[in-house]
């Protein structure tokens, strides 16, 4: 099973940028879908990238966030620009496997905190 570790969180003012990283080790399977989630009161999916390079973004972050992956280094990134206070929360990366017609995110990092002040 892969082990995931996020980094890059911090405190910024609204309009600023942060880049989150998620380093994955023990990756044996090339078909994972890699996702970013934000947790405040509940955990919400923010973006994902799959093994073909296809990406998806939630509506609130479209045009501001970019998910990418360095497959050689097994590092997942989330570039966050034009940050807003509502982007604050704990960000988790996760690896999902396809099951029952959808993806189950089974492997999670420990999270990194993002705080955006107005």
Secondary structure, DSSP 8 states (H G I E B T S, - for coil): --EEEEE--EEEETT--EEEEEEEES---TT-EEEEEEESSSEEEEEEE-TTS-EEE-GGGTTTEEEEEETTTTEEEEEE-S--GGG-EEEEEEEEEEETTEEEEEEE---EEEEEE-
